[in-house]
Amino acid sequence: MRLRRKDTLAQVRKRGSDGCVVQADVTRPEPITEMFRKVQGEFGKLDIFVSNARPDLPGFYRRPLDITVEQWHMALDSQARAFLLGAQESARIIPDGGRILAITYSPGGRTGSWQPWVAMGAAKAAMDSLVRYFAVALALRGITVNGISPGGIFGPPNVVEGGVLRVLPQEIQEAIRVWHEGGWTPMGRLGTPEDVGNAVMLLCMDEASFITGQILHVDGGLRSWTPSCRSTSSRANSACRERFAPMGDLTKLTQRTDSACSTDLCLLTSDL
């Protein structure tokens, strides 16, 4: 991890800019405050704040009837509370016209199919709401506040850079990849960390100064058509199964990893 941080900083400096590495536990208020204090001490101000930290899955990944209070707080504190405090602290040192962004996941707040995602789904839904409230609160200062909701993301094959799907067993990862490339995502592929980074860059441009309070879906068109497949009607489910017959084993595989408890193929995959 330390090598990756140093490499990132080296790449920043290689491009003629500068930076500093600050490590903080965003599940606790004090380290968040200290993190912004260090940034202000190093640079005097902050132009862009992106909230994208997430704890490891074992810390929160349990079904609604099994999740503990500690796991619930791990998700809510690392997402909603961390963004609340981060936005407050950053607004204090961001000049007018700055940018605040949250990396969220809106489908987790709209559906209940990915059962062990209950705590993170609730936390991300709270982040979506906070984006809108802070957008209004900071609008007169020209500080835009937006969220980015990625679809399925496959980065490098490790849990640090690769995204949450890289935590799953290899056969599940392969099943999800084939599923999305086979048509579940209209653009025929999973997203990459670069896709998310490009969206961040887009919202940070001067030309995006009138865009605020929005959730940008970076999902290859997935959100544009999947609602029709989320119906529990037998007709809709039959259509989904017919279209994605080659991936019929995904339900069985996903149940093995406790990713969902629904046996309905369309509901099972609507959030992946």
N, C-alpha and C positions, 0 to 999 in steps of 0.2 A: 504493500500500500504506500509506504513512504517513498519507494522508488517511483511509483506512478505520479505522486504529487510533485516530486522534484522534476520529473520529466515534463509534466504539464507546465510547470513554471519555466523550465528551460525553453520550451517551445514558445511561450509568451515572450520571453526576452529575446529569443532569436528573431522575432518579428518586429523588434524595435520598441516594444512596450515594456512594462514592468509589472510586478505583482508581489504578493506575499502569500504564504501558506498558513492558514489558521485552522486548527482542528478544534471542534466543539461538539459537545453532546447536546443536540437540539431538543432532546426530550426534557431538558431542564432549563428554566428561565435564566439562571445566572450565567451559564456559558454563552448563551445567545447575546446577552448584554455585553459580555466581555469581548466576544468576537467582533461586534460592531465598534467597540471602543478601540480595539487594536487596528481595525481598518481606518478609523478616523485618525488615529495617531500616526499611521504610516502614510496616508495619502491626503488627509484633511477632509475628504468628502467621498461620496459614493455615487456613481452615475447610474448603475444598474444593479438591481437585486433580483436574483433568481433563486427561488426556494425549491430544491429538488432532492432533499435528503429523504431516505427511507430506511427503516430498520430491517434487519434480516427477518425472513419469514417465520422462523420459530418463535419470534417475539410476539406475534399477533395472529398467526394463521390457524384459526380454529373455527369450527362451525358455531352458529348462534346458540345452540343448546349446550355447548361445551366450553365456550370461551370464558376465561377468567377476567376478573376486574383488572388485574395487572396487564393482561394482554390487550384489553380494550384501551386502557390508558396509554399503552405503548404506541398504538396506532394514532389515537387522537392527539396525544402530546407531541408526537413527532411530525404531525402534519398540520392539523388545524391550529393548535396552540402555538406551534413553532412559527407558522406563517403569520399568525396574529402578532406575535411579539417581533418577528423579523420585519414585518411591514411597519410597525410602529417605530422600531429603532432605525430602520433605513430611511423613513420619511423625515427623521430628525436631521440626517446628514446628506440626504439627496437634494441637490439643487432643483429649482423649478425646471420642469421639462424632462425630468428623469424617468426611469422605467422600473416597474416592479412586476415580476412574473412568478407564477406558481405552476409547477409541473403537477398536474392533477390526473384524474382518471374518471371522467364523468359516467361511463357506463356502470361502474360499481355503485353509483348512487341512484341509478334508475332501475336496476333489475336485481333480483335475488338469486340468480342461477349459480353464481360462483360462491357457494355457501361459506367456505372458510375465509372468504374475503370480507366478511361482514364488518369487521372493525375498520379495515382500511377503506372499504366502500363508504362507510359513514363518515370517516375522517376526510376523504376526498370530496364528498358532497359538501361538507362544511367549508372546505377550502374554496369550492366553487362559489359558495355564498359570500365568503369573505372577500373574494375578488371583486364582487359587485359593490359591496359596502365601501371598501377602500377606494374603489374607482370614483365613487361619488364624493367621498371625503376629501380626496386629493385633486379633484378635477380642476378647481380654480387655480391650482399651482401648475397645471399643465403636466402633472405626473400621471402617466397612464398605468393602469393596473389590469393585467390580463392573465388568463390561464391558458395552458396548453395541455390538451388531453390526447396523448398518443394512443394509437391502436396497439396491435401486437408488435413488440420491438425485439429484434434479435441483434445483439451486438456481438463482440468477441466472445468466445466460449469460456467465459468466467463470470462469476456472480457479481463482481464489482462493476465491470463495464458492459456486461451483456444484457442486463435487464432481468426482471423477475422471472421470465420464462426460462432462463438459463439455470434456475434452481431445480427445475423438474428433471426427472429421469430422461435419459437420452431418447428412449423410444417415444416418450410423450412429446419431446421437443420436435422430433422428426415428424410425428403425426400432425402436430400443429402447423409445421412448416408446409407440409404437403397439402393440408386442408386450405390454408390461405392461398398458396400458389395455385391450387386447383379451382379457385373462384370465390371462396368465402370473402376475401378482400377483392373488390372490383379491379384494382390495379394489379392483382395477381402476384403479390409478394408481401412479406412482412416488412415492417419499417426498420430503420436503423437509428442508432444514436445521432448520426449526422442529420437525419430528417428532422429530429426534434431540435437539434442545435440550429438548423437553418430556420426553423419557425421562430425560435428565440431571436435570432438575428433580424428576421423580418419585422417583428414587433418592436425592435429597438431602433429601427431606422427613423430618420427625421420624417419621412413620408408617412409613418404610422402614428403621427402625433395626435390624430383625431380618433383613434381606435382605443377604446377603454371599456372596461367592464365586460369583456367578451371572453368566451372559451373557444379557442381555436382547436378544432379536431384534426390531428395529424394522423390519419388512419387509412389513407389510400381509398377513400370513398366508402369504408365499411359502414359508417353511421347512416349513409344515404339510403341503404336498402335493407339492412338486417331487421328493422322492426317488423316487417311483414312476415319474417320467418320466426319471430318470437311467439307467435300465437300458439295457444295450446290446442287449437282445433286439430282434429285428426287429418283434415285435408291439408292444412299448412305443414304439419309435421311430415306427412307423406311426401309432399312436394320437396321438402328439404332433404329427406332421406334419398329420394330419387336423384336429386341433383348431386348429392355428395355421397353416393353409394360407395365409392372406393374408400371412404374414411369411416366405414361402419364400425370399426373396432375402437374408435376414439373414446366412446362412452366407457367401455370396459377399462381402457388404459387410464383414463382420467380418474375413474373411481378408485383405482389402485393407489393413486397419489393423494387421495382425499381432496382433490381440487373442486369437486362438486358432488352432490348427492342425488341430483336429478338424473333419472334414466331417460329423460326426453332429450333426444339428440340435438334439437334446435336450441332448447333452453340451455343445455349444457355448454354449448359453444358460443352463445351469444356475446359473451364477454371476453373471449380469447382473441 
